Amino acid sequence: MALLEVNQLTKQFGKHSKALSDVNFSVQEGEFVTIIGPSGAGKSTLLRCINRMIDATGGEIRFQDKSVLNLKKKELKQVRTKIGMIFQHYNLVNRLSVIENTLHGKLGTKSTMAGVLGLYSQEEKQQAVRILNVLGLKEMIYKRADQLSGGQKQRVGIARALIQNPRMLLCDEPIASLDPNSAKVIMDHLKKISTTMGITVIVNLHQVDVAIKYSDRIIGINSGQVVYNGPAENMTPEDIQRIYGSEADELIFDIGGIHAG
């Protein structure tokens, strides 16, 4: 059984703007899937529908065989603890330290009062330190978030998601604001999380070459519709043309070289 199933998903904003139209795909446990497409194609909307940060207009989303769109508030909170979210602009609290931001990933399992007071167990703090070590942030644990580089901030975002013990990570353009070296570090960590921890990773990307290099499978979206769904190594220039339309010519890279590498 798939970990995630998306069936005939539709999202409409207002009367005339359809962000997603009849989207269908499934994702297996431990799979690394990248969603690509031009700006405005519906990639971020799709990710936000999966964990109900926004509500879909129609269709079905099943996660661990639960119908996400029908969950009540309490059940939805429980499901969200199993779905970590990583954002393009990090969403950290600047005045808090790296470890405090990481521990915020536990808020979904706490009472409101415990969350407000920052009441975390010794075990939770030790888990945060272990995760930060793995992500190469050992020296940064007590630094304020606003003292970090973009790449370091994104690694804290990953740590915050991992401390939830998720089954799946949703990563919304996680490298869009980063330089190439920092972007590589983030993608390497996400790939390692998928392969060594068995966590399913779904990433929105604009960089086709990066998607091909790291993904088990690529889903291409154009104008809110899935126009490609297949193994990364099978992607052709014609597929890229279909996904990106007039933008495809600007994506200058040697697709054969990438496959070979």
Secondary structure in CASP SS format (residue, H / E / C, confidence):
PFRMAT SS
TARGET T0000
AUTHOR 0000-0000-0000
METHOD secondary structure of the structure
MODEL  1
M C 1.00
A C 1.00
L C 1.00
L E 1.00
E E 1.00
V E 1.00
N E 1.00
Q E 1.00
L E 1.00
T E 1.00
K E 1.00
Q E 1.00
F E 1.00
G C 1.00
K C 1.00
H C 1.00
S E 1.00
K E 1.00
A E 1.00
L E 1.00
S E 1.00
D E 1.00
V E 1.00
N E 1.00
F E 1.00
S E 1.00
V E 1.00
Q C 1.00
E C 1.00
G C 1.00
E C 1.00
F E 1.00
V E 1.00
T E 1.00
I E 1.00
I E 1.00
G C 1.00
P C 1.00
S C 1.00
G C 1.00
A C 1.00
G C 1.00
K H 1.00
S H 1.00
T H 1.00
L H 1.00
L H 1.00
R H 1.00
C H 1.00
I H 1.00
N C 1.00
R C 1.00
M C 1.00
I C 1.00
D C 1.00
A C 1.00
T C 1.00
G E 1.00
G E 1.00
E E 1.00
I E 1.00
R E 1.00
F E 1.00
Q C 1.00
D C 1.00
K E 1.00
S E 1.00
V H 1.00
L H 1.00
N H 1.00
L C 1.00
K C 1.00
K H 1.00
K H 1.00
E H 1.00
L H 1.00
K H 1.00
Q H 1.00
V H 1.00
R H 1.00
T C 1.00
K C 1.00
I E 1.00
G E 1.00
M E 1.00
I E 1.00
F C 1.00
Q C 1.00
H C 1.00
Y C 1.00
N C 1.00
L C 1.00
V C 1.00
N C 1.00
R C 1.00
L C 1.00
S E 1.00
V H 1.00
I H 1.00
E H 1.00
N H 1.00
T H 1.00
L H 1.00
H H 1.00
G H 1.00
K H 1.00
L H 1.00
G H 1.00
T H 1.00
K C 1.00
S C 1.00
T H 1.00
M H 1.00
A H 1.00
G H 1.00
V H 1.00
L H 1.00
G C 1.00
L C 1.00
Y C 1.00
S C 1.00
Q H 1.00
E H 1.00
E H 1.00
K H 1.00
Q H 1.00
Q H 1.00
A H 1.00
V H 1.00
R H 1.00
I H 1.00
L H 1.00
N H 1.00
V H 1.00
L C 1.00
G C 1.00
L C 1.00
K H 1.00
E H 1.00
M H 1.00
I C 1.00
Y C 1.00
K C 1.00
R E 1.00
A H 1.00
D H 1.00
Q H 1.00
L C 1.00
S C 1.00
G H 1.00
G H 1.00
Q H 1.00
K H 1.00
Q H 1.00
R H 1.00
V H 1.00
G H 1.00
I H 1.00
A H 1.00
R H 1.00
A H 1.00
L H 1.00
I C 1.00
Q C 1.00
N C 1.00
P C 1.00
R C 1.00
M E 1.00
L E 1.00
L E 1.00
C E 1.00
D E 1.00
E C 1.00
P C 1.00
I C 1.00
A C 1.00
S C 1.00
L C 1.00
D C 1.00
P H 1.00
N H 1.00
S H 1.00
A H 1.00
K H 1.00
V H 1.00
I H 1.00
M H 1.00
D H 1.00
H H 1.00
L H 1.00
K H 1.00
K H 1.00
I H 1.00
S H 1.00
T H 1.00
T H 1.00
M H 1.00
G C 1.00
I C 1.00
T E 1.00
V E 1.00
I E 1.00
V E 1.00
N E 1.00
L E 1.00
H C 1.00
Q C 1.00
V H 1.00
D H 1.00
V H 1.00
A H 1.00
I H 1.00
K H 1.00
Y H 1.00
S C 1.00
D C 1.00
R E 1.00
I E 1.00
I E 1.00
G E 1.00
I E 1.00
N E 1.00
S C 1.00
G C 1.00
Q E 1.00
V E 1.00
V E 1.00
Y E 1.00
N E 1.00
G E 1.00
P E 1.00
A H 1.00
E H 1.00
N H 1.00
M C 1.00
T C 1.00
P H 1.00
E H 1.00
D H 1.00
I H 1.00
Q H 1.00
R H 1.00
I H 1.00
Y H 1.00
G H 1.00
S H 1.00
E H 1.00
A H 1.00
D H 1.00
E H 1.00
L C 1.00
I C 1.00
F C 1.00
D C 1.00
I H 1.00
G H 1.00
G H 1.00
I H 1.00
H H 1.00
A H 1.00
G C 1.00
END
